[in-house]
Amino acid sequence: MDKRATRFLIICTCLLVLVGTVLPASAAPSASSPRGSRDRRVEKTVPAEGRAVVLETSASDVVVEPVDGDNVNFVLELEYWSGDDRWMQAIEEDFEVDVRETGSEIVFRPSAIPEPGRKGLFGKVFGSGEVFYSARIVLEVPRGTEVAVENRYGDVAVGAIGGPLKVNNSSGTVKATSIREFGEIENSYGDVEISDVEGDLEMVVSSGKITIERVSGDVEVSSRYGEVKIADVGGDLGIESSSSKLDVEGIGGQAEIEGSYEDAAVRSIKGFLDIKISSANVSLWDLEAGADVGASYGKVIIENVAEGLELRSSSGSAEIRNVQGPARVENSYGVVSIKEIRGSVEVSNPSGGVILEEIDGDATIRSSYEAIRVHNIGGTLDLAASSAGVVAEQIGGGVEISTSYAGVSVEGVGGAVEIRNQSGRVEVRGLTGKALTARHRVETSYADVDFIWPETSPMAFDLESTYGSINSDFPAVSRERGSRTYAEGRVGQETGGQAALTISARNGSVHLRKR
């Protein structure tokens, strides 16, 4: 930030803390300064001797830069003005610099500027008045020096010092690059930008945007009310956030992320991902070690997971594609779409629809009140639903389906078929493979059953209808008993491994057709 002019009409003003060694004051107002403002330039040089450098200040813009040699150079540029002459005189006469040195650190700490109208640290009382001030501190340190900055009401910019860094700031931005060993940053009401850290990084920020790039070690972030963008982290990542939009890419280790009320986008994670997002959308891509995902009240999109996936979500839709392992999904009040899974799939989705396509393993579905569509399942299908229509096509193994109040259509099944439906029509066609020698059973009520069988495959059938009719393209022996109609028959010659079919339709008709 450029030189700042800050005005307060006050009875009680803020206490301001500055660092420096006093040089004579001079009147040199800038174009934006009030008439009669004065400038001070404060300079200090201290041998570094490998010690850490600490700067404690406030209401100042701070710049930290590397310098050749072994000295720490400190410069403060201050412009100030007040209509209270006694306040101006107090700064001129009593302003002091506290430089404390120990064997391990050098601390720069200023005395306080008094508040007009209050008794300040100078021990004098001044009348109320208008105050103007603008302060900028430049701190030059040898490369590799550990630096700590404490500030408020100003910006902090740290160049390529090549050493550890700690910053505690508020009401201003923080920018730093080329940190070594570790970085600890705390800020509020201002953005933070950190890049090129050889080591670990910890950050706590509220009401400000976070940008982090190129960290070799682990990163821990706590954020409130600001966007978070993180890229190229060599180690693990931890994020705890609220009302912060998250954009994460390129994590070399594991990632544990928690957020709410803002969307999260995460891509290219080499380690396991554990993410929990509430009341927002979640988008995940290119996860190399599996993921455990929790979400609510938002849409979830997950693509390209190298290992297994577990998702627990509610009140939102979920789209999952290309998982190189098993997938387990719990959801509600939204459609779940899962495609291209190289393992088994388990879905529980009350009050939500389900779409499964291109599943290598077995599929298990529990759902209600929305349509279910399943296509190209390599293994078996186990489906239990209520008030949900079902379409299942190209199932490599057997199917077991139960539902109600909607139709069931099954085609291209390669194993045994067992269907129970209440108040819904059932259609079965295109059976292949082991299904042609399996035992099949279909039950329904208040609707018809339409079952198609290849005429070249031997099969024994037993059909029953209540308050309906039986129609068979194959020869059958029929009989009636009250409201019930029965039909038995055989397709082809009896063999030891032939298929068997049992169909029962209560208050519905049965249609057995040849293919």
Secondary structure as UniProt FT lines:
FT   STRAND          6..9
FT   STRAND          16..17
FT   STRAND          26..27
FT   TURN            31..32
FT   TURN            35..36
FT   STRAND          38..47
FT   TURN            49..50
FT   STRAND          52..56
FT   STRAND          61..67
FT   STRAND          71..82
FT   HELIX           85..94
FT   STRAND          97..101
FT   STRAND          105..110
FT   STRAND          112..113
FT   TURN            116..117
FT   TURN            121..122
FT   STRAND          130..142
FT   TURN            143..144
FT   STRAND          147..150
FT   STRAND          156..158
FT   STRAND          165..168
FT   STRAND          174..188
FT   STRAND          192..206
FT   STRAND          210..215
FT   STRAND          219..224
FT   STRAND          228..233
FT   STRAND          237..242
FT   STRAND          246..251
FT   STRAND          255..260
FT   STRAND          264..269
FT   STRAND          273..278
FT   STRAND          282..287
FT   STRAND          291..296
FT   STRAND          300..305
FT   STRAND          309..314
FT   STRAND          318..323
FT   STRAND          327..330
FT   STRAND          336..341
FT   STRAND          345..349
FT   TURN            350..351
FT   STRAND          354..359
FT   STRAND          363..368
FT   STRAND          372..377
FT   STRAND          381..386
FT   STRAND          390..395
FT   STRAND          399..404
FT   STRAND          408..413
FT   STRAND          417..422
FT   STRAND          426..429
FT   HELIX           433..437
FT   STRAND          439..445
FT   STRAND          449..453
FT   TURN            455..456
FT   STRAND          459..466
FT   STRAND          470..472
FT   STRAND          476..481
FT   TURN            482..483
FT   STRAND          484..491
FT   TURN            496..497
FT   STRAND          499..506
FT   STRAND          510..514
//
